[in-house]
Amino acid sequence: MTSIESTLATRVSAKAAAVRSTAKFARPSDTAAYAAGDVVSDRASIAKVIEFPEVGGSGLIKSAQMLMGETDTASFVLLLFDQEPTNVQDNAAYAPSEADLEKLVGMVTFLNADKTNLGTNLELYRMDEAHLDLAYTSDSGKLYGILVTNSVWTPASATAFTLALSCEVDQ
């Protein structure tokens, strides 16, 4: 299986605007270990999905970045949806419903081997356009994400995440 999969085959039109959409959150204030496949979210209960605003109605996701406020050896997968999926609490196994999978645009894998350490407690994971070209259509003008561990991970308390998508939005 490749690290990136797209469920849509449409392409962006000739007229496109570059848009960068950013989402930030901090996980709960604990150091409970995650198993591979667990959700990383902002709350242990009644979690909310990650929202990427202002991505327009349709376009292409060209690149993705994740800035993590700690140094570790973990890998992650960001699942991207064109409609809001079901919320999943932090540190719970991710088992998407069939209805949620129908909303899936694709996924981005942030591998430990591909990250850059930016100093004490700061790491940058990046997936660029050489490997990423996910087409999407969103009635709300937003994309939604669920971040999942791709490996066992014991986090620092209240680890902060900043996720960014660079898109070419149809005009």
N, C-alpha and C positions, 0 to 999 in steps of 0.2 A: 504494500500500500504506500502511495506517495504521501508526503507530509502535507500536501494541499489538495483538496478535492473541491470541485465546483459542481453544483447540481443544476446550474443554469447554463444554457449555451448561447444566449443572446450577447451581442456586442454593443458597445457604446457607439453613439452616432458620431458623425464627423465633427459636430460642434460640441465641445465639452469644456467645462470649467474645472480647474484644479481646486479641490477642497480638502482641508485637513480637519478631521473631527477627533476630539479628544475626550476621554472619560477618565475620571479619577475615583479611587476608593481606597479605604484601608480595611484590612481584614480585622476580625475581632482581637481583643487584647488577651490573647492566650498563646501558648506554645504547643498546643496539641498537634501531634503528628498527623499527616495526611497520607493516605494510601494512594497509589496510582489510580486515577479515575475519579478522585474526589473533587467537588466544586470548591473554588476559592471565591468567597463572596464577602460582602461587607457586614453581614450579621449571621449569628448562629441560628436565629429564627426569623421568619418572615423576611427573608432576603429579597433583594430586588435584582433584576437582571441589569447588566451594564448597558447604558444607552449611548449611542453615537449619534448626536443630533446633526441636523443640517447637511445631510448627504444627498438631498434632492430625491426625485422620484425614481431615477434609474441611473446606472453608470457602471464603472469598473473600480473595484478596490485594487489599487496598484501596489501599495506597500503597507506594512503594519509594523508598529514598534511597541515594546513593552518596557517600561522603566520600573524596576523593582527596588524598593528601598531596603535591601539587605544583600549580602553576598552569600551564595549557596550553590549547590550543584543540581538544582531541580530543573526540570523541563516542564513546559506547559502547552496546552492546546486551547486556543480561543475559537469557540464555535460561534459563527455569525448567522443571524437570522434576519429575514425581511419583515417579520411580524413578531410581536413580543411573545417569547416562549414562556412556559410555566416556570415560576420562581423555584429555586432550589436553595436550601439552606447551606451555609458554609460547612465544609468538612463532611458533607454527605456524599455518598456514591452517586454519580450521575447516571441516571437511567432514563433517557428521553422517551417520551411517548411517541407514537406514530404521528399524532397531530403536530407535535413539535418538529419532528424530522421533516415534515412537509414544508415547514417554514425555513429550513436550513439553506443558507446560501453557500456555505463552504466552511472550511476551517483553516486556521493558521497554526502551525506548530512552532513553538519557540524552544529551540534545543539548547541545552546547557553548553554544548560544544561551540555554538555560534554566538554566544553572548560576549559582551565587552565589559570588563570591570572598569568602572569610572571612578574608583577610589573607595574609601571606607564606606561600606553599607550602601552601595549604589551600583546596579548592574543594568546594562542596556541589552535587550534582546531585539533583533531586527530581522524582518523578512522583507526583502526588496522586490522590485518589479521583475527582476530576472526570474523569480520563482512564483510570483503571485499575480493573478489576473482574474479575479473573481467578479463575474457579472451579477448585478442585483437589480431588483425593482422593488420599491417600497412605497406603499400608499401614504404612509405617515411622514415620509421624508427623514426617517430615522432608521438606523440599523441597531440591532440588539446583540449582545454577546453574553456568553457564559464561559468563564475561565475554569479550566479543569487541569489538575495535576497530571502529568504524563509519567511521573516517577514518584517514589516515596519522598516526602519532604517534611522536615521539622522546621517550621518557620520561627522567626523572631516575633515577639508580641507586636500586634497592630501594624504589620508590614504594609507599607503604602505601595500602591500600584498606579501607574499612569499608562493608559493604553491609547494609541493613536492610529487612525486609519487615514491614509492619503488616497483620495478617490478622484477619478475623472467623472464628473457629473454631467449627464446629458442636459443640453440647453434647449 
